[in-house]
Amino acid sequence: QVQLVESGGGLVQAGGSLRLSCTGSGFAFVGYAVGWFRQAPGKEREGVSCISWSGGSTYYADSMKGRFTISRDNAKNTVYLQMNSLKPEDTAMYYCAARLYSIDYCNTRNTVWYNYWGQGTQVTVSS
């Protein structure tokens, strides 16, 4: 059974950092593009960042560029999202998603592009 589990969320002050992890089980991460999305109360789910199966391609939403870094360790079936200089507006539930895609590409604009989703991890940034 394919499963994605996010971890690493929590409460942090503005300017602080968190590292989120997305760990897959029931399948080998190699060959899967992985994306991070977030959803704040009353807002639509938005793309944060993504990474291709090899790690060769990464994308970031404009508001995350320079603050967030995505990486992956396929041997550990895990994708990481390092979030620095956090702002109160980063407060949201963060989800990871995966899709089997052997081309060096990923997508942050279209949630339906992904086949598998985790349950999310809450990130709260206090001012």
PAKOLLO-700579 format. One record per residue: x, y negated, z negated of N, C-alpha, C in turn; residue in three letters; residue number from 1. Coordinates in nm, 2 decimals. Each point is the difference from the previous one (the first is absolute). Layout:
romi n.c1:X	n.c2:Y	n.c3:Z	ca.c1:X	ca.c2:Y	ca.c3:Z	c.c1:X	c.c2:Y	c.c3:Z	resn:ALA	resi:NUM
...
//
This chain:
romi n.c1:0.08	n.c2:0.12	n.c3:0.00	ca.c1:-0.08	ca.c2:-0.12	ca.c3:0.00	c.c1:0.09	c.c2:-0.12	c.c3:0.00	resn:GLN	resi:1
romi n.c1:-0.02	n.c2:-0.09	n.c3:0.10	ca.c1:0.07	ca.c2:-0.12	ca.c3:0.01	c.c1:-0.04	c.c2:-0.10	c.c3:-0.11	resn:VAL	resi:2
romi n.c1:0.09	n.c2:-0.05	n.c3:-0.07	ca.c1:-0.03	ca.c2:-0.10	ca.c3:-0.11	c.c1:0.11	c.c2:-0.11	c.c3:-0.01	resn:GLN	resi:3
romi n.c1:-0.04	n.c2:-0.12	n.c3:-0.02	ca.c1:0.09	ca.c2:-0.11	ca.c3:-0.02	c.c1:-0.03	c.c2:-0.06	c.c3:-0.14	resn:LEU	resi:4
romi n.c1:0.10	n.c2:-0.02	n.c3:-0.08	ca.c1:-0.02	ca.c2:-0.05	ca.c3:-0.13	c.c1:0.09	c.c2:-0.13	c.c3:-0.02	resn:VAL	resi:5
romi n.c1:-0.06	n.c2:-0.11	n.c3:-0.03	ca.c1:0.07	ca.c2:-0.12	ca.c3:-0.03	c.c1:0.03	c.c2:-0.01	c.c3:-0.14	resn:GLU	resi:6
romi n.c1:0.11	n.c2:-0.07	n.c3:-0.03	ca.c1:0.04	ca.c2:-0.03	ca.c3:-0.14	c.c1:0.08	c.c2:-0.12	c.c3:-0.01	resn:SER	resi:7
romi n.c1:0.03	n.c2:-0.05	n.c3:-0.12	ca.c1:0.08	ca.c2:-0.12	ca.c3:-0.02	c.c1:-0.07	c.c2:-0.13	c.c3:-0.02	resn:GLY	resi:8
romi n.c1:-0.13	n.c2:0.00	n.c3:0.01	ca.c1:-0.07	ca.c2:-0.12	ca.c3:-0.02	c.c1:0.00	c.c2:-0.04	c.c3:-0.15	resn:GLY	resi:9
romi n.c1:-0.05	n.c2:-0.12	n.c3:-0.03	ca.c1:-0.01	ca.c2:-0.04	ca.c3:-0.13	c.c1:-0.02	c.c2:-0.15	c.c3:-0.01	resn:GLY	resi:10
romi n.c1:0.02	n.c2:-0.05	n.c3:-0.12	ca.c1:-0.01	ca.c2:-0.15	ca.c3:-0.03	c.c1:0.13	c.c2:-0.06	c.c3:-0.01	resn:LEU	resi:11
romi n.c1:0.02	n.c2:-0.11	n.c3:0.08	ca.c1:0.13	ca.c2:-0.07	ca.c3:0.00	c.c1:-0.02	c.c2:-0.15	c.c3:0.01	resn:VAL	resi:12
romi n.c1:0.09	n.c2:-0.07	n.c3:-0.06	ca.c1:-0.01	ca.c2:-0.15	ca.c3:0.01	c.c1:0.04	c.c2:-0.05	c.c3:0.14	resn:GLN	resi:13
romi n.c1:-0.05	n.c2:-0.11	n.c3:0.04	ca.c1:0.03	ca.c2:-0.07	ca.c3:0.12	c.c1:0.16	c.c2:-0.01	c.c3:0.01	resn:ALA	resi:14
romi n.c1:0.05	n.c2:0.03	n.c3:0.11	ca.c1:0.15	ca.c2:0.00	ca.c3:0.02	c.c1:0.06	c.c2:0.13	c.c3:-0.03	resn:GLY	resi:15
romi n.c1:-0.07	n.c2:0.10	n.c3:-0.05	ca.c1:0.05	ca.c2:0.13	ca.c3:-0.04	c.c1:0.00	c.c2:0.09	c.c3:0.12	resn:GLY	resi:16
romi n.c1:0.04	n.c2:0.13	n.c3:-0.03	ca.c1:0.02	ca.c2:0.10	ca.c3:0.11	c.c1:-0.07	c.c2:0.13	c.c3:-0.04	resn:SER	resi:17
romi n.c1:-0.04	n.c2:0.07	n.c3:0.09	ca.c1:-0.05	ca.c2:0.14	ca.c3:-0.01	c.c1:0.04	c.c2:0.08	c.c3:0.12	resn:LEU	resi:18
romi n.c1:0.02	n.c2:0.13	n.c3:-0.03	ca.c1:0.03	ca.c2:0.09	ca.c3:0.11	c.c1:-0.11	c.c2:0.11	c.c3:0.01	resn:ARG	resi:19
romi n.c1:-0.08	n.c2:0.00	n.c3:0.10	ca.c1:-0.10	ca.c2:0.10	ca.c3:0.02	c.c1:0.06	c.c2:0.12	c.c3:0.08	resn:LEU	resi:20
romi n.c1:-0.06	n.c2:0.11	n.c3:-0.04	ca.c1:0.04	ca.c2:0.13	ca.c3:0.07	c.c1:-0.12	c.c2:0.06	c.c3:0.06	resn:SER	resi:21
romi n.c1:0.01	n.c2:0.06	n.c3:0.11	ca.c1:-0.10	ca.c2:0.08	ca.c3:0.07	c.c1:0.06	c.c2:0.14	c.c3:0.02	resn:CYS	resi:22
romi n.c1:-0.05	n.c2:0.10	n.c3:-0.07	ca.c1:0.05	ca.c2:0.13	ca.c3:0.02	c.c1:-0.10	c.c2:0.10	c.c3:0.06	resn:THR	resi:23
romi n.c1:0.05	n.c2:0.07	n.c3:0.10	ca.c1:-0.09	ca.c2:0.09	ca.c3:0.07	c.c1:0.02	c.c2:0.14	c.c3:-0.05	resn:GLY	resi:24
romi n.c1:-0.11	n.c2:0.08	n.c3:0.01	ca.c1:0.01	ca.c2:0.14	ca.c3:-0.04	c.c1:-0.09	c.c2:0.07	c.c3:0.10	resn:SER	resi:25
romi n.c1:0.04	n.c2:0.13	n.c3:0.02	ca.c1:-0.08	ca.c2:0.08	ca.c3:0.09	c.c1:0.04	c.c2:-0.01	c.c3:0.15	resn:GLY	resi:26
romi n.c1:0.10	n.c2:-0.08	n.c3:0.02	ca.c1:0.05	ca.c2:-0.02	ca.c3:0.14	c.c1:0.14	c.c2:-0.06	c.c3:-0.01	resn:PHE	resi:27
romi n.c1:0.07	n.c2:0.01	n.c3:0.11	ca.c1:0.13	ca.c2:-0.06	ca.c3:0.01	c.c1:-0.01	c.c2:-0.14	c.c3:0.05	resn:ALA	resi:28
romi n.c1:0.06	n.c2:-0.10	n.c3:-0.07	ca.c1:-0.01	ca.c2:-0.14	ca.c3:0.03	c.c1:0.07	c.c2:-0.03	c.c3:0.14	resn:PHE	resi:29
romi n.c1:0.09	n.c2:0.08	n.c3:0.03	ca.c1:0.07	ca.c2:-0.02	ca.c3:0.12	c.c1:-0.10	c.c2:0.00	c.c3:0.12	resn:VAL	resi:30
romi n.c1:0.01	n.c2:-0.10	n.c3:0.08	ca.c1:-0.10	ca.c2:0.00	ca.c3:0.12	c.c1:-0.12	c.c2:-0.09	c.c3:-0.03	resn:GLY	resi:31
romi n.c1:-0.01	n.c2:-0.05	n.c3:-0.12	ca.c1:-0.12	ca.c2:-0.08	ca.c3:-0.04	c.c1:0.04	c.c2:-0.15	c.c3:-0.01	resn:TYR	resi:32
romi n.c1:-0.07	n.c2:-0.08	n.c3:0.06	ca.c1:0.00	ca.c2:-0.15	ca.c3:-0.02	c.c1:-0.08	c.c2:-0.02	c.c3:-0.13	resn:ALA	resi:33
romi n.c1:0.05	n.c2:-0.09	n.c3:-0.08	ca.c1:-0.06	ca.c2:-0.04	ca.c3:-0.13	c.c1:-0.03	c.c2:-0.15	c.c3:-0.01	resn:VAL	resi:34
romi n.c1:-0.11	n.c2:-0.03	n.c3:-0.04	ca.c1:-0.03	ca.c2:-0.14	ca.c3:-0.02	c.c1:-0.05	c.c2:-0.03	c.c3:-0.14	resn:GLY	resi:35
romi n.c1:0.02	n.c2:-0.12	n.c3:-0.05	ca.c1:-0.05	ca.c2:-0.05	ca.c3:-0.12	c.c1:-0.11	c.c2:-0.11	c.c3:0.03	resn:TRP	resi:36
romi n.c1:-0.11	n.c2:0.01	n.c3:-0.07	ca.c1:-0.11	ca.c2:-0.09	ca.c3:0.01	c.c1:-0.04	c.c2:-0.05	c.c3:-0.14	resn:PHE	resi:37
romi n.c1:-0.07	n.c2:-0.11	n.c3:-0.01	ca.c1:-0.05	ca.c2:-0.04	ca.c3:-0.13	c.c1:-0.14	c.c2:-0.06	c.c3:0.02	resn:ARG	resi:38
romi n.c1:-0.07	n.c2:0.01	n.c3:-0.11	ca.c1:-0.14	ca.c2:-0.06	ca.c3:0.00	c.c1:-0.02	c.c2:-0.06	c.c3:-0.14	resn:GLN	resi:39
romi n.c1:-0.03	n.c2:-0.13	n.c3:0.01	ca.c1:-0.04	ca.c2:-0.07	ca.c3:-0.12	c.c1:-0.15	c.c2:0.00	c.c3:-0.01	resn:ALA	resi:40
romi n.c1:-0.06	n.c2:-0.02	n.c3:-0.12	ca.c1:-0.14	ca.c2:0.00	ca.c3:-0.02	c.c1:-0.07	c.c2:-0.10	c.c3:0.09	resn:PRO	resi:41
romi n.c1:-0.10	n.c2:0.04	n.c3:0.07	ca.c1:-0.08	ca.c2:-0.09	ca.c3:0.09	c.c1:0.07	c.c2:-0.03	c.c3:0.13	resn:GLY	resi:42
romi n.c1:0.12	n.c2:0.06	n.c3:0.03	ca.c1:0.07	ca.c2:-0.03	ca.c3:0.12	c.c1:0.01	c.c2:0.13	c.c3:0.08	resn:LYS	resi:43
romi n.c1:0.03	n.c2:-0.01	n.c3:0.13	ca.c1:0.02	ca.c2:0.11	ca.c3:0.09	c.c1:0.14	c.c2:0.06	c.c3:-0.03	resn:GLU	resi:44
romi n.c1:0.02	n.c2:0.13	n.c3:0.04	ca.c1:0.13	ca.c2:0.06	ca.c3:-0.01	c.c1:0.09	c.c2:-0.06	c.c3:0.10	resn:ARG	resi:45
romi n.c1:0.12	n.c2:-0.03	n.c3:-0.04	ca.c1:0.09	ca.c2:-0.07	ca.c3:0.09	c.c1:0.14	c.c2:0.08	c.c3:0.00	resn:GLU	resi:46
romi n.c1:0.06	n.c2:0.00	n.c3:0.12	ca.c1:0.13	ca.c2:0.06	ca.c3:0.01	c.c1:0.11	c.c2:-0.07	c.c3:-0.07	resn:GLY	resi:47
romi n.c1:0.09	n.c2:0.07	n.c3:-0.06	ca.c1:0.11	ca.c2:-0.06	ca.c3:-0.07	c.c1:0.13	c.c2:0.03	c.c3:0.07	resn:VAL	resi:48
romi n.c1:0.02	n.c2:0.12	n.c3:0.03	ca.c1:0.13	ca.c2:0.04	ca.c3:0.06	c.c1:-0.02	c.c2:0.15	c.c3:0.05	resn:SER	resi:49
romi n.c1:0.09	n.c2:0.03	n.c3:0.09	ca.c1:0.00	ca.c2:0.14	ca.c3:0.05	c.c1:0.14	c.c2:0.04	c.c3:0.04	resn:CYS	resi:50
romi n.c1:0.02	n.c2:0.13	n.c3:0.02	ca.c1:0.13	ca.c2:0.05	ca.c3:0.04	c.c1:-0.02	c.c2:0.12	c.c3:0.09	resn:ILE	resi:51
romi n.c1:0.07	n.c2:0.01	n.c3:0.10	ca.c1:-0.01	ca.c2:0.12	ca.c3:0.10	c.c1:0.06	c.c2:0.12	c.c3:-0.07	resn:SER	resi:52
romi n.c1:-0.02	n.c2:0.11	n.c3:0.07	ca.c1:0.04	ca.c2:0.13	ca.c3:-0.06	c.c1:0.14	c.c2:0.01	c.c3:-0.03	resn:TRP	resi:53
romi n.c1:0.08	n.c2:-0.07	n.c3:0.09	ca.c1:0.15	ca.c2:0.01	ca.c3:-0.02	c.c1:0.05	c.c2:-0.11	c.c3:-0.09	resn:SER	resi:54
romi n.c1:-0.08	n.c2:-0.10	n.c3:-0.03	ca.c1:0.05	ca.c2:-0.12	ca.c3:-0.07	c.c1:0.06	c.c2:-0.10	c.c3:0.10	resn:GLY	resi:55
romi n.c1:0.00	n.c2:0.03	n.c3:0.12	ca.c1:0.06	ca.c2:-0.09	ca.c3:0.10	c.c1:-0.08	c.c2:-0.12	c.c3:0.03	resn:GLY	resi:56
romi n.c1:-0.13	n.c2:0.00	n.c3:-0.02	ca.c1:-0.08	ca.c2:-0.12	ca.c3:0.02	c.c1:-0.08	c.c2:-0.03	c.c3:-0.13	resn:SER	resi:57
romi n.c1:0.00	n.c2:-0.12	n.c3:-0.03	ca.c1:-0.08	ca.c2:-0.05	ca.c3:-0.12	c.c1:-0.07	c.c2:-0.13	c.c3:0.04	resn:THR	resi:58
romi n.c1:-0.11	n.c2:-0.02	n.c3:-0.06	ca.c1:-0.08	ca.c2:-0.12	ca.c3:0.02	c.c1:-0.05	c.c2:-0.06	c.c3:-0.13	resn:TYR	resi:59
romi n.c1:-0.01	n.c2:-0.13	n.c3:-0.01	ca.c1:-0.05	ca.c2:-0.06	ca.c3:-0.12	c.c1:-0.10	c.c2:-0.11	c.c3:0.04	resn:TYR	resi:60
romi n.c1:-0.10	n.c2:-0.01	n.c3:-0.08	ca.c1:-0.09	ca.c2:-0.11	ca.c3:0.02	c.c1:0.07	c.c2:-0.13	c.c3:-0.03	resn:ALA	resi:61
romi n.c1:-0.04	n.c2:-0.11	n.c3:0.06	ca.c1:0.08	ca.c2:-0.12	ca.c3:-0.01	c.c1:0.02	c.c2:-0.05	c.c3:-0.15	resn:ASP	resi:62
romi n.c1:-0.10	n.c2:0.02	n.c3:-0.08	ca.c1:0.01	ca.c2:-0.05	ca.c3:-0.14	c.c1:0.09	c.c2:0.08	c.c3:-0.08	resn:SER	resi:63
romi n.c1:0.04	n.c2:0.12	n.c3:0.05	ca.c1:0.09	ca.c2:0.09	ca.c3:-0.08	c.c1:0.15	c.c2:0.00	c.c3:0.05	resn:MET	resi:64
romi n.c1:0.02	n.c2:-0.06	n.c3:0.12	ca.c1:0.13	ca.c2:0.00	ca.c3:0.05	c.c1:0.10	c.c2:-0.07	c.c3:-0.09	resn:LYS	resi:65
romi n.c1:0.11	n.c2:0.06	n.c3:-0.03	ca.c1:0.10	ca.c2:-0.06	ca.c3:-0.09	c.c1:-0.02	c.c2:0.03	c.c3:-0.14	resn:GLY	resi:66
romi n.c1:-0.12	n.c2:0.06	n.c3:-0.03	ca.c1:-0.03	ca.c2:0.03	ca.c3:-0.14	c.c1:-0.01	c.c2:0.15	c.c3:-0.02	resn:ARG	resi:67
romi n.c1:-0.06	n.c2:0.07	n.c3:0.10	ca.c1:-0.02	ca.c2:0.14	ca.c3:-0.01	c.c1:0.09	c.c2:0.08	c.c3:0.09	resn:PHE	resi:68
romi n.c1:0.04	n.c2:0.12	n.c3:-0.05	ca.c1:0.09	ca.c2:0.08	ca.c3:0.08	c.c1:-0.06	c.c2:0.15	c.c3:0.00	resn:THR	resi:69
romi n.c1:-0.02	n.c2:0.05	n.c3:0.12	ca.c1:-0.05	ca.c2:0.14	ca.c3:0.00	c.c1:0.12	c.c2:0.09	c.c3:0.04	resn:ILE	resi:70
romi n.c1:0.00	n.c2:0.12	n.c3:-0.05	ca.c1:0.10	ca.c2:0.10	ca.c3:0.03	c.c1:-0.06	c.c2:0.14	c.c3:-0.02	resn:SER	resi:71
romi n.c1:0.08	n.c2:0.10	n.c3:0.04	ca.c1:-0.05	ca.c2:0.13	ca.c3:-0.02	c.c1:0.11	c.c2:0.10	c.c3:-0.02	resn:ARG	resi:72
romi n.c1:-0.03	n.c2:0.11	n.c3:-0.07	ca.c1:0.09	ca.c2:0.11	ca.c3:-0.02	c.c1:-0.08	c.c2:0.12	c.c3:0.04	resn:ASP	resi:73
romi n.c1:0.02	n.c2:0.05	n.c3:0.12	ca.c1:-0.07	ca.c2:0.11	ca.c3:0.05	c.c1:0.03	c.c2:0.13	c.c3:-0.08	resn:ASN	resi:74
romi n.c1:0.12	n.c2:0.01	n.c3:-0.05	ca.c1:0.03	ca.c2:0.12	ca.c3:-0.08	c.c1:-0.08	c.c2:0.01	c.c3:-0.13	resn:ALA	resi:75
romi n.c1:-0.05	n.c2:-0.12	n.c3:-0.05	ca.c1:-0.08	ca.c2:0.00	ca.c3:-0.12	c.c1:-0.15	c.c2:-0.02	c.c3:0.03	resn:LYS	resi:76
romi n.c1:-0.03	n.c2:0.00	n.c3:0.14	ca.c1:-0.14	ca.c2:-0.03	ca.c3:0.04	c.c1:-0.06	c.c2:-0.12	c.c3:-0.06	resn:ASN	resi:77
romi n.c1:0.08	n.c2:-0.11	n.c3:-0.01	ca.c1:-0.04	ca.c2:-0.12	ca.c3:-0.07	c.c1:0.04	c.c2:-0.12	c.c3:0.09	resn:THR	resi:78
romi n.c1:-0.10	n.c2:-0.10	n.c3:-0.01	ca.c1:0.03	ca.c2:-0.13	ca.c3:0.06	c.c1:-0.01	c.c2:-0.10	c.c3:-0.11	resn:VAL	resi:79
romi n.c1:0.08	n.c2:-0.10	n.c3:0.00	ca.c1:0.01	ca.c2:-0.10	ca.c3:-0.11	c.c1:-0.04	c.c2:-0.14	c.c3:0.06	resn:TYR	resi:80
romi n.c1:-0.06	n.c2:-0.07	n.c3:-0.09	ca.c1:-0.02	ca.c2:-0.15	ca.c3:0.03	c.c1:0.06	c.c2:-0.08	c.c3:-0.11	resn:LEU	resi:81
romi n.c1:0.11	n.c2:-0.06	n.c3:0.02	ca.c1:0.06	ca.c2:-0.09	ca.c3:-0.10	c.c1:-0.06	c.c2:-0.14	c.c3:0.02	resn:GLN	resi:82
romi n.c1:-0.06	n.c2:-0.04	n.c3:-0.11	ca.c1:-0.07	ca.c2:-0.13	ca.c3:0.00	c.c1:0.07	c.c2:-0.10	c.c3:-0.10	resn:MET	resi:83
romi n.c1:0.06	n.c2:-0.10	n.c3:0.06	ca.c1:0.06	ca.c2:-0.11	ca.c3:-0.08	c.c1:-0.07	c.c2:-0.13	c.c3:0.01	resn:ASN	resi:84
romi n.c1:0.03	n.c2:-0.09	n.c3:-0.09	ca.c1:-0.06	ca.c2:-0.13	ca.c3:0.00	c.c1:-0.15	c.c2:0.01	c.c3:0.01	resn:SER	resi:85
romi n.c1:-0.06	n.c2:0.08	n.c3:-0.09	ca.c1:-0.14	ca.c2:0.02	ca.c3:0.01	c.c1:-0.08	c.c2:-0.12	c.c3:-0.04	resn:LEU	resi:86
romi n.c1:-0.11	n.c2:-0.02	n.c3:0.06	ca.c1:-0.09	ca.c2:-0.11	ca.c3:-0.02	c.c1:-0.13	c.c2:0.04	c.c3:-0.05	resn:LYS	resi:87
romi n.c1:-0.08	n.c2:-0.08	n.c3:-0.07	ca.c1:-0.13	ca.c2:0.04	ca.c3:-0.04	c.c1:-0.09	c.c2:0.05	c.c3:0.12	resn:PRO	resi:88
romi n.c1:0.02	n.c2:-0.06	n.c3:0.11	ca.c1:-0.08	ca.c2:0.04	ca.c3:0.12	c.c1:0.04	c.c2:0.14	c.c3:0.05	resn:GLU	resi:89
romi n.c1:0.10	n.c2:0.06	n.c3:-0.05	ca.c1:0.04	ca.c2:0.14	ca.c3:0.04	c.c1:-0.08	c.c2:0.10	c.c3:-0.08	resn:ASP	resi:90
romi n.c1:-0.08	n.c2:-0.05	n.c3:-0.10	ca.c1:-0.08	ca.c2:0.09	ca.c3:-0.08	c.c1:-0.11	c.c2:0.07	c.c3:0.09	resn:THR	resi:91
romi n.c1:0.01	n.c2:0.13	n.c3:-0.01	ca.c1:-0.09	ca.c2:0.09	ca.c3:0.08	c.c1:0.02	c.c2:0.14	c.c3:-0.03	resn:ALA	resi:92
romi n.c1:-0.09	n.c2:0.09	n.c3:0.06	ca.c1:0.03	ca.c2:0.14	ca.c3:0.00	c.c1:0.08	c.c2:0.03	c.c3:0.12	resn:MET	resi:93
romi n.c1:0.11	n.c2:0.07	n.c3:-0.02	ca.c1:0.09	ca.c2:0.03	ca.c3:0.11	c.c1:-0.01	c.c2:0.15	c.c3:0.04	resn:TYR	resi:94
romi n.c1:-0.02	n.c2:0.02	n.c3:0.13	ca.c1:-0.02	ca.c2:0.13	ca.c3:0.06	c.c1:0.11	c.c2:0.04	c.c3:0.10	resn:TYR	resi:95
romi n.c1:0.04	n.c2:0.12	n.c3:0.00	ca.c1:0.08	ca.c2:0.05	ca.c3:0.11	c.c1:-0.08	c.c2:0.09	c.c3:0.09	resn:CYS	resi:96
romi n.c1:0.04	n.c2:0.00	n.c3:0.12	ca.c1:-0.07	ca.c2:0.08	ca.c3:0.10	c.c1:0.11	c.c2:0.07	c.c3:0.10	resn:ALA	resi:97
romi n.c1:-0.04	n.c2:0.11	n.c3:0.06	ca.c1:0.10	ca.c2:0.07	ca.c3:0.08	c.c1:-0.07	c.c2:0.05	c.c3:0.13	resn:ALA	resi:98
romi n.c1:0.08	n.c2:0.01	n.c3:0.10	ca.c1:-0.05	ca.c2:0.06	ca.c3:0.13	c.c1:0.12	c.c2:0.07	c.c3:0.06	resn:ARG	resi:99
romi n.c1:-0.02	n.c2:0.12	n.c3:0.05	ca.c1:0.10	ca.c2:0.07	ca.c3:0.08	c.c1:0.02	c.c2:-0.07	c.c3:0.13	resn:LEU	resi:100
romi n.c1:0.12	n.c2:-0.05	n.c3:0.02	ca.c1:0.03	ca.c2:-0.08	ca.c3:0.12	c.c1:0.15	c.c2:0.00	c.c3:0.02	resn:TYR	resi:101
romi n.c1:0.04	n.c2:0.07	n.c3:0.11	ca.c1:0.14	ca.c2:0.02	ca.c3:0.02	c.c1:0.07	c.c2:-0.11	c.c3:0.07	resn:SER	resi:102
romi n.c1:-0.07	n.c2:-0.09	n.c3:0.05	ca.c1:0.06	ca.c2:-0.12	ca.c3:0.06	c.c1:0.04	c.c2:-0.10	c.c3:-0.11	resn:ILE	resi:103
romi n.c1:0.11	n.c2:-0.08	n.c3:0.03	ca.c1:0.05	ca.c2:-0.09	ca.c3:-0.11	c.c1:-0.09	c.c2:-0.12	c.c3:0.00	resn:ASP	resi:104
romi n.c1:-0.12	n.c2:0.01	n.c3:-0.06	ca.c1:-0.10	ca.c2:-0.10	ca.c3:-0.01	c.c1:-0.08	c.c2:0.02	c.c3:-0.12	resn:TYR	resi:105
romi n.c1:-0.06	n.c2:-0.11	n.c3:-0.05	ca.c1:-0.10	ca.c2:0.01	ca.c3:-0.11	c.c1:-0.09	c.c2:-0.12	c.c3:0.02	resn:CYS	resi:106
romi n.c1:-0.11	n.c2:-0.01	n.c3:-0.08	ca.c1:-0.10	ca.c2:-0.09	ca.c3:0.02	c.c1:-0.05	c.c2:-0.06	c.c3:-0.13	resn:ASN	resi:107
romi n.c1:-0.01	n.c2:-0.13	n.c3:-0.01	ca.c1:-0.05	ca.c2:-0.07	ca.c3:-0.12	c.c1:-0.13	c.c2:-0.07	c.c3:0.02	resn:THR	resi:108
romi n.c1:-0.05	n.c2:0.01	n.c3:0.12	ca.c1:-0.12	ca.c2:-0.08	ca.c3:0.04	c.c1:-0.13	c.c2:0.08	c.c3:0.00	resn:ARG	resi:109
romi n.c1:0.01	n.c2:0.13	n.c3:0.01	ca.c1:-0.11	ca.c2:0.09	ca.c3:0.03	c.c1:-0.01	c.c2:0.11	c.c3:-0.10	resn:ASN	resi:110
romi n.c1:-0.09	n.c2:-0.01	n.c3:-0.10	ca.c1:0.00	ca.c2:0.11	ca.c3:-0.10	c.c1:-0.05	c.c2:0.13	c.c3:0.06	resn:THR	resi:111
romi n.c1:-0.08	n.c2:0.00	n.c3:0.11	ca.c1:-0.04	ca.c2:0.13	ca.c3:0.05	c.c1:0.11	c.c2:0.07	c.c3:0.08	resn:VAL	resi:112
romi n.c1:0.11	n.c2:-0.06	n.c3:0.02	ca.c1:0.11	ca.c2:0.06	ca.c3:0.06	c.c1:0.06	c.c2:0.11	c.c3:-0.08	resn:TRP	resi:113
romi n.c1:-0.02	n.c2:-0.01	n.c3:-0.13	ca.c1:0.06	ca.c2:0.10	ca.c3:-0.10	c.c1:-0.10	c.c2:0.11	c.c3:-0.03	resn:TYR	resi:114
romi n.c1:0.05	n.c2:0.12	n.c3:-0.02	ca.c1:-0.09	ca.c2:0.12	ca.c3:-0.02	c.c1:-0.01	c.c2:0.03	c.c3:-0.15	resn:ASN	resi:115
romi n.c1:0.10	n.c2:-0.03	n.c3:-0.08	ca.c1:0.00	ca.c2:0.03	ca.c3:-0.14	c.c1:0.02	c.c2:-0.12	c.c3:-0.09	resn:TYR	resi:116
romi n.c1:-0.07	n.c2:0.00	n.c3:-0.11	ca.c1:0.01	ca.c2:-0.11	ca.c3:-0.09	c.c1:0.02	c.c2:0.05	c.c3:-0.14	resn:TRP	resi:117
romi n.c1:0.07	n.c2:-0.08	n.c3:-0.08	ca.c1:0.01	ca.c2:0.02	ca.c3:-0.14	c.c1:-0.12	c.c2:-0.07	c.c3:-0.08	resn:GLY	resi:118
romi n.c1:0.00	n.c2:0.02	n.c3:-0.13	ca.c1:-0.11	ca.c2:-0.06	ca.c3:-0.08	c.c1:0.03	c.c2:-0.14	c.c3:-0.05	resn:GLN	resi:119
romi n.c1:0.13	n.c2:-0.04	n.c3:0.02	ca.c1:0.03	ca.c2:-0.14	ca.c3:-0.04	c.c1:0.07	c.c2:-0.01	c.c3:-0.13	resn:GLY	resi:120
romi n.c1:0.07	n.c2:-0.11	n.c3:-0.02	ca.c1:0.06	ca.c2:-0.04	ca.c3:-0.12	c.c1:-0.02	c.c2:-0.15	c.c3:-0.02	resn:THR	resi:121
romi n.c1:-0.04	n.c2:-0.04	n.c3:-0.12	ca.c1:-0.03	ca.c2:-0.14	ca.c3:-0.03	c.c1:0.12	c.c2:-0.08	c.c3:-0.03	resn:GLN	resi:122
romi n.c1:0.01	n.c2:-0.11	n.c3:0.07	ca.c1:0.10	ca.c2:-0.10	ca.c3:-0.03	c.c1:-0.06	c.c2:-0.13	c.c3:-0.05	resn:VAL	resi:123
romi n.c1:0.04	n.c2:-0.05	n.c3:-0.11	ca.c1:-0.06	ca.c2:-0.12	ca.c3:-0.06	c.c1:0.11	c.c2:-0.09	c.c3:-0.03	resn:THR	resi:124
romi n.c1:0.00	n.c2:-0.12	n.c3:0.06	ca.c1:0.11	ca.c2:-0.10	ca.c3:-0.03	c.c1:-0.07	c.c2:-0.12	c.c3:-0.07	resn:VAL	resi:125
romi n.c1:0.06	n.c2:-0.02	n.c3:-0.12	ca.c1:-0.06	ca.c2:-0.11	ca.c3:-0.08	c.c1:0.08	c.c2:-0.13	c.c3:0.02	resn:SER	resi:126
romi n.c1:-0.07	n.c2:-0.11	n.c3:-0.01	ca.c1:0.07	ca.c2:-0.13	ca.c3:0.02	c.c1:0.06	c.c2:-0.06	c.c3:-0.12	resn:SER	resi:127
//
